[in-house]
Amino acid sequence: MQNNRPENMEAVMKKAEVLIEALPYIQKFNRKIIVVKYGGSAMSDEELQKNVIKDVTLLKLVGFKPIIVHGGGKEISRWVGKVGRESRFINGLRVTDAETMEIAEMVLNKVNKSLVTMVQELGVRAVGVSGKDGGLLSVDKKYADGQEIGFVGNIKEVNPKVLYDLLEKDFLPIVAPVGLDDAFHTYNINADDAACAIAKAVGADKLVFLTDIEGLYRDINDKSSFISRLTAGQAEELISGGLIGGGMLPKLSNCTSAIQNGVNRVHILDGRIPHCLLLEIFTNQGIGTAIVREDEELN
């Protein structure tokens, strides 16, 4: 008689426990929309890139309706340098003249189709679109504290019909943050802003920001001040109290805006941690910062 009992039964049981722990979350979020903003260092490392795409693909296969909104800032800067130009930023926003806009759109389209390919290699159908497609993202000119920064767009309207159509046909939409103004000029859009606006427009259950830090700290220099969960009101208090600065300030403002406009929960995760999405969404502990509605405070 053949004995097929696994040699390491404890390891097998651990896998079963993980699946059981994930089950209520899979049930709760079945058919719910999740918007994942993907950018930062996790896009620069091929192995991390594959891990993120595997996570999103798994979410799709277990019943979520994911939408990826990606950035590409580091790659845009690299290509701007290749043509002998220097990237300039004002208040964290790229100064984008006509030539830089042309480069940015080229790079974002390249990144977009690369992500589409990765998803489809895993057996899930994906479609890459930009905010220009189907009138998805309409913009006007954005200024940095009154300063002219060129073709940088401020989102004034989202028409999510193209996204709904793709989700209904069981595609995974992947969005490049480019939009059109009323005169049909092309504008670059901050990917955080695009993800937040899209999450609000589609009534996403979750909005996830993959970043280059572990989450939110009361004091970035004190690792013991990590905040794993807070309400949108508490987040606003941190902002108004001057406790949040740098690149996290606009990101946290986007988080609170999303919650106030119908998104149930926003997550800030370190995209450099392999499978951070699955660890945050399918485990009781989580690994990042979750921002929730006021009525969820005691849940």
One Martini backbone bead per residue (centre of mass of N, CA, C, O) as a GRO file, in nm:
protein
  299
    1MET     BB    1   0.097   0.036   0.022
    2GLN     BB    2   0.061   0.370  -0.030
    3ASN     BB    3   0.227   0.659   0.115
    4ASN     BB    4   0.101   1.013   0.099
    5ARG     BB    5   0.204   1.141   0.340
    6PRO     BB    6   0.320   1.418   0.443
    7GLU     BB    7   0.611   1.507   0.593
    8ASN     BB    8   0.492   1.815   0.648
    9MET     BB    9   0.210   1.867   0.815
   10GLU     BB   10   0.237   2.151   0.937
   11ALA     BB   11   0.263   2.306   0.667
   12VAL     BB   12  -0.009   2.217   0.553
   13MET     BB   13  -0.187   2.334   0.783
   14LYS     BB   14  -0.104   2.627   0.742
   15LYS     BB   15  -0.236   2.655   0.466
   16ALA     BB   16  -0.524   2.601   0.566
   17GLU     BB   17  -0.539   2.840   0.764
   18VAL     BB   18  -0.508   3.061   0.554
   19LEU     BB   19  -0.765   2.992   0.393
   20ILE     BB   20  -0.965   3.023   0.630
   21GLU     BB   21  -0.896   3.321   0.693
   22ALA     BB   22  -0.982   3.421   0.395
   23LEU     BB   23  -1.283   3.344   0.351
   24PRO     BB   24  -1.451   3.591   0.469
   25TYR     BB   25  -1.321   3.793   0.265
   26ILE     BB   26  -1.415   3.662   0.006
   27GLN     BB   27  -1.717   3.685   0.072
   28LYS     BB   28  -1.736   3.997   0.128
   29PHE     BB   29  -1.582   4.084  -0.169
   30ASN     BB   30  -1.771   3.980  -0.363
   31ARG     BB   31  -1.802   4.188  -0.643
   32LYS     BB   32  -1.598   4.399  -0.560
   33ILE     BB   33  -1.441   4.702  -0.589
   34ILE     BB   34  -1.085   4.750  -0.665
   35VAL     BB   35  -0.840   5.003  -0.628
   36VAL     BB   36  -0.505   5.009  -0.773
   37LYS     BB   37  -0.222   5.184  -0.688
   38TYR     BB   38   0.065   5.176  -0.908
   39GLY     BB   39   0.404   5.234  -0.782
   40GLY     BB   40   0.716   5.303  -0.760
   41SER     BB   41   0.950   5.064  -0.672
   42ALA     BB   42   0.765   4.820  -0.760
   43MET     BB   43   0.816   4.899  -1.074
   44SER     BB   44   1.144   4.857  -1.087
   45ASP     BB   45   1.093   4.557  -0.999
   46GLU     BB   46   1.030   4.264  -1.148
   47GLU     BB   47   0.951   4.082  -0.907
   48LEU     BB   48   0.749   4.279  -0.776
   49GLN     BB   49   0.570   4.311  -1.020
   50LYS     BB   50   0.477   4.015  -1.029
   51ASN     BB   51   0.351   4.009  -0.744
   52VAL     BB   52   0.135   4.222  -0.788
   53ILE     BB   53  -0.005   4.082  -1.028
   54LYS     BB   54  -0.073   3.824  -0.879
   55ASP     BB   55  -0.254   3.951  -0.667
   56VAL     BB   56  -0.465   4.080  -0.857
   57THR     BB   57  -0.539   3.818  -1.002
   58LEU     BB   58  -0.642   3.671  -0.751
   59LEU     BB   59  -0.867   3.866  -0.684
   60LYS     BB   60  -1.020   3.807  -0.943
   61LEU     BB   61  -1.052   3.488  -0.904
   62VAL     BB   62  -1.213   3.539  -0.607
   63GLY     BB   63  -1.424   3.807  -0.703
   64PHE     BB   64  -1.309   4.050  -0.769
   65LYS     BB   65  -1.293   4.405  -0.907
   66PRO     BB   66  -1.026   4.509  -1.056
   67ILE     BB   67  -0.831   4.823  -1.068
   68ILE     BB   68  -0.565   4.965  -1.242
   69VAL     BB   69  -0.347   5.237  -1.139
   70HIS     BB   70  -0.072   5.385  -1.298
   71GLY     BB   71   0.241   5.481  -1.315
   72GLY     BB   72   0.589   5.639  -1.424
   73GLY     BB   73   0.797   5.853  -1.322
   74LYS     BB   74   1.081   5.716  -1.334
   75GLU     BB   75   1.063   5.644  -1.638
   76ILE     BB   76   1.024   5.929  -1.742
   77SER     BB   77   1.290   6.045  -1.633
   78ARG     BB   78   1.472   5.854  -1.794
   79TRP     BB   79   1.373   5.952  -2.082
   80VAL     BB   80   1.435   6.247  -2.049
   81GLY     BB   81   1.742   6.194  -2.013
   82LYS     BB   82   1.790   6.052  -2.294
   83VAL     BB   83   1.718   6.346  -2.445
   84GLY     BB   84   1.874   6.572  -2.262
   85ARG     BB   85   1.690   6.622  -2.018
   86GLU     BB   86   1.535   6.785  -1.734
   87SER     BB   87   1.379   6.729  -1.448
   88ARG     BB   88   1.097   6.913  -1.317
   89PHE     BB   89   0.984   7.036  -0.989
   90ILE     BB   90   0.671   7.143  -0.825
   91ASN     BB   91   0.549   7.026  -0.553
   92GLY     BB   92   0.585   6.727  -0.699
   93LEU     BB   93   0.543   6.845  -0.990
   94ARG     BB   94   0.567   6.804  -1.319
   95VAL     BB   95   0.716   6.973  -1.562
   96THR     BB   96   0.502   6.997  -1.870
   97ASP     BB   97   0.576   7.002  -2.170
   98ALA     BB   98   0.522   6.897  -2.483
   99GLU     BB   99   0.763   6.698  -2.491
  100THR     BB  100   0.716   6.563  -2.215
  101MET     BB  101   0.432   6.464  -2.281
  102GLU     BB  102   0.515   6.273  -2.506
  103ILE     BB  103   0.693   6.096  -2.329
  104ALA     BB  104   0.487   6.020  -2.109
  105GLU     BB  105   0.285   5.874  -2.295
  106MET     BB  106   0.475   5.664  -2.405
  107VAL     BB  107   0.555   5.536  -2.132
  108LEU     BB  108   0.269   5.469  -2.022
  109ASN     BB  109   0.195   5.279  -2.255
  110LYS     BB  110   0.423   5.080  -2.208
  111VAL     BB  111   0.347   5.003  -1.918
  112ASN     BB  112   0.058   4.915  -1.972
  113LYS     BB  113   0.125   4.672  -2.169
  114SER     BB  114   0.301   4.521  -1.970
  115LEU     BB  115   0.074   4.463  -1.763
  116VAL     BB  116  -0.114   4.317  -1.950
  117THR     BB  117   0.075   4.083  -2.012
  118MET     BB  118   0.109   3.975  -1.722
  119VAL     BB  119  -0.188   3.904  -1.675
  120GLN     BB  120  -0.224   3.713  -1.928
  121GLU     BB  121  -0.007   3.504  -1.834
  122LEU     BB  122  -0.224   3.430  -1.583
  123GLY     BB  123  -0.525   3.402  -1.734
  124VAL     BB  124  -0.614   3.709  -1.761
  125ARG     BB  125  -0.817   3.952  -1.881
  126ALA     BB  126  -0.687   4.253  -2.029
  127VAL     BB  127  -0.724   4.624  -2.037
  128GLY     BB  128  -0.580   4.905  -2.182
  129VAL     BB  129  -0.609   5.243  -2.064
  130SER     BB  130  -0.685   5.574  -2.087
  131GLY     BB  131  -0.830   5.877  -1.998
  132LYS     BB  132  -0.915   5.918  -2.308
  133ASP     BB  133  -1.093   5.679  -2.301
  134GLY     BB  134  -1.425   5.741  -2.314
  135GLY     BB  135  -1.392   5.995  -2.129
  136LEU     BB  136  -1.278   5.929  -1.842
  137LEU     BB  137  -1.070   6.193  -1.825
  138SER     BB  138  -1.135   6.518  -1.721
  139VAL     BB  139  -0.960   6.832  -1.766
  140ASP     BB  140  -0.760   7.079  -1.617
  141LYS     BB  141  -0.547   7.304  -1.526
  142LYS     BB  142  -0.262   7.282  -1.327
  143TYR     BB  143  -0.134   7.427  -1.026
  144ALA     BB  144   0.158   7.545  -0.834
  145ASP     BB  145   0.090   7.784  -0.647
  146GLY     BB  146   0.029   7.947  -0.934
  147GLN     BB  147   0.214   7.780  -1.111
  148GLU     BB  148   0.338   7.700  -1.409
  149ILE     BB  149   0.338   7.334  -1.545
  150GLY     BB  150   0.159   7.277  -1.783
  151PHE     BB  151   0.063   6.938  -1.872
  152VAL     BB  152  -0.127   6.939  -1.596
  153GLY     BB  153  -0.392   6.764  -1.449
  154ASN     BB  154  -0.723   6.838  -1.336
  155ILE     BB  155  -0.980   6.669  -1.216
  156LYS     BB  156  -1.338   6.715  -1.309
  157GLU     BB  157  -1.407   6.427  -1.458
  158VAL     BB  158  -1.583   6.106  -1.451
  159ASN     BB  159  -1.624   5.837  -1.698
  160PRO     BB  160  -1.695   5.491  -1.618
  161LYS     BB  161  -1.814   5.320  -1.855
  162VAL     BB  162  -1.564   5.164  -1.962
  163LEU     BB  163  -1.522   5.011  -1.693
  164TYR     BB  164  -1.795   4.872  -1.668
  165ASP     BB  165  -1.778   4.721  -1.936
  166LEU     BB  166  -1.524   4.554  -1.865
  167LEU     BB  167  -1.629   4.420  -1.604
  168GLU     BB  168  -1.878   4.283  -1.732
  169LYS     BB  169  -1.669   4.121  -1.940
  170ASP     BB  170  -1.420   4.023  -1.749
  171PHE     BB  171  -1.218   4.252  -1.721
  172LEU     BB  172  -0.899   4.406  -1.657
  173PRO     BB  173  -0.837   4.722  -1.579
  174ILE     BB  174  -0.577   4.950  -1.717
  175VAL     BB  175  -0.464   5.272  -1.606
  176ALA     BB  176  -0.362   5.566  -1.759
  177PRO     BB  177  -0.266   5.903  -1.647
  178VAL     BB  178  -0.457   6.040  -1.893
  179GLY     BB  179  -0.595   6.348  -2.038
  180LEU     BB  180  -0.862   6.575  -2.128
  181ASP     BB  181  -0.965   6.864  -2.246
  182ASP     BB  182  -1.194   7.067  -2.404
  183ALA     BB  183  -0.957   7.090  -2.648
  184PHE     BB  184  -0.797   6.809  -2.663
  185HIS     BB  185  -0.571   6.811  -2.465
  186THR     BB  186  -0.290   6.666  -2.325
  187TYR     BB  187  -0.261   6.519  -1.989
  188ASN     BB  188  -0.101   6.486  -1.703
  189ILE     BB  189  -0.151   6.263  -1.414
  190ASN     BB  190  -0.178   6.198  -1.106
  191ALA     BB  191  -0.215   5.879  -0.991
  192ASP     BB  192  -0.354   5.931  -0.723
  193ASP     BB  193  -0.580   6.108  -0.834
  194ALA     BB  194  -0.693   5.900  -1.033
  195ALA     BB  195  -0.762   5.675  -0.829
  196CYS     BB  196  -0.953   5.841  -0.652
  197ALA     BB  197  -1.157   5.929  -0.871
  198ILE     BB  198  -1.232   5.642  -0.964
  199ALA     BB  199  -1.326   5.524  -0.693
  200LYS     BB  200  -1.561   5.725  -0.661
  201ALA     BB  201  -1.709   5.673  -0.938
  202VAL     BB  202  -1.741   5.338  -0.877
  203GLY     BB  203  -1.772   5.263  -0.576
  204ALA     BB  204  -1.547   5.156  -0.413
  205ASP     BB  205  -1.456   4.954  -0.151
  206LYS     BB  206  -1.147   4.984  -0.244
  207LEU     BB  207  -0.833   5.162  -0.177
  208VAL     BB  208  -0.495   5.121  -0.306
  209PHE     BB  209  -0.169   5.216  -0.191
  210LEU     BB  210   0.140   5.179  -0.342
  211THR     BB  211   0.441   5.226  -0.173
  212ASP     BB  212   0.763   5.329   0.004
  213ILE     BB  213   0.600   5.263   0.268
  214GLU     BB  214   0.442   5.095   0.533
  215GLY     BB  215   0.288   5.374   0.614
  216LEU     BB  216   0.170   5.529   0.900
  217TYR     BB  217   0.310   5.803   1.093
  218ARG     BB  218   0.345   6.022   1.348
  219ASP     BB  219   0.664   5.946   1.332
  220ILE     BB  220   0.895   5.872   1.095
  221ASN     BB  221   1.138   5.831   1.327
  222ASP     BB  222   0.913   5.637   1.474
  223LYS     BB  223   0.831   5.305   1.461
  224SER     BB  224   0.619   5.304   1.714
  225SER     BB  225   0.408   5.514   1.544
  226PHE     BB  226   0.240   5.321   1.407
  227ILE     BB  227  -0.057   5.311   1.191
  228SER     BB  228  -0.310   5.069   1.126
  229ARG     BB  229  -0.568   5.253   1.228
  230LEU     BB  230  -0.811   5.495   1.094
  231THR     BB  231  -0.997   5.758   1.059
  232ALA     BB  232  -1.080   6.021   0.867
  233GLY     BB  233  -1.086   6.221   1.105
  234GLN     BB  234  -0.803   6.152   1.216
  235ALA     BB  235  -0.655   6.226   0.957
  236GLU     BB  236  -0.735   6.528   0.957
  237GLU     BB  237  -0.596   6.594   1.225
  238LEU     BB  238  -0.309   6.534   1.126
  239ILE     BB  239  -0.310   6.748   0.906
  240SER     BB  240  -0.397   7.006   1.076
  241GLY     BB  241  -0.152   6.946   1.292
  242GLY     BB  242   0.120   6.894   1.115
  243LEU     BB  243   0.206   6.566   1.117
  244ILE     BB  244   0.195   6.582   0.801
  245GLY     BB  245   0.426   6.534   0.528
  246GLY     BB  246   0.505   6.565   0.224
  247GLY     BB  247   0.401   6.303   0.020
  248MET     BB  248   0.170   6.217   0.232
  249LEU     BB  249  -0.034   6.449   0.228
  250PRO     BB  250  -0.185   6.408  -0.049
  251LYS     BB  251  -0.251   6.110   0.004
  252LEU     BB  252  -0.426   6.152   0.261
  253SER     BB  253  -0.628   6.341   0.127
  254ASN     BB  254  -0.729   6.129  -0.074
  255CYS     BB  255  -0.832   5.929   0.138
  256THR     BB  256  -1.048   6.109   0.275
  257SER     BB  257  -1.204   6.175   0.017
  258ALA     BB  258  -1.290   5.887  -0.049
  259ILE     BB  259  -1.450   5.828   0.208
  260GLN     BB  260  -1.647   6.083   0.174
  261ASN     BB  261  -1.720   5.937  -0.134
  262GLY     BB  262  -1.786   5.600  -0.058
  263VAL     BB  263  -1.538   5.470   0.031
  264ASN     BB  264  -1.480   5.231   0.269
  265ARG     BB  265  -1.157   5.172   0.210
  266VAL     BB  266  -0.813   5.258   0.287
  267HIS     BB  267  -0.483   5.166   0.167
  268ILE     BB  268  -0.143   5.164   0.298
  269LEU     BB  269   0.137   5.028   0.119
  270ASP     BB  270   0.422   4.827   0.075
  271GLY     BB  271   0.528   4.740  -0.245
  272ARG     BB  272   0.805   4.585  -0.148
  273ILE     BB  273   0.622   4.371  -0.033
  274PRO     BB  274   0.552   4.066  -0.076
  275HIS     BB  275   0.216   4.033  -0.101
  276CYS     BB  276   0.068   4.281   0.043
  277LEU     BB  277  -0.226   4.256  -0.049
  278LEU     BB  278  -0.292   3.980   0.078
  279LEU     BB  279  -0.207   4.047   0.372
  280GLU     BB  280  -0.418   4.280   0.409
  281ILE     BB  281  -0.698   4.140   0.306
  282PHE     BB  282  -0.659   3.810   0.417
  283THR     BB  283  -0.590   3.922   0.711
  284ASN     BB  284  -0.629   4.015   1.038
  285GLN     BB  285  -0.373   4.197   1.071
  286GLY     BB  286  -0.203   4.306   0.864
  287ILE     BB  287   0.053   4.569   0.728
  288GLY     BB  288  -0.086   4.844   0.720
  289THR     BB  289  -0.290   5.121   0.646
  290ALA     BB  290  -0.621   5.192   0.762
  291ILE     BB  291  -0.897   5.374   0.627
  292VAL     BB  292  -1.203   5.470   0.784
  293ARG     BB  293  -1.499   5.501   0.880
  294GLU     BB  294  -1.658   5.614   1.155
  295ASP     BB  295  -1.863   5.353   1.181
  296GLU     BB  296  -1.590   5.154   1.204
  297GLU     BB  297  -1.429   5.203   1.470
  298LEU     BB  298  -1.565   4.937   1.639
  299ASN     BB  299  -1.519   4.686   1.427
   0.00000   0.00000   0.00000
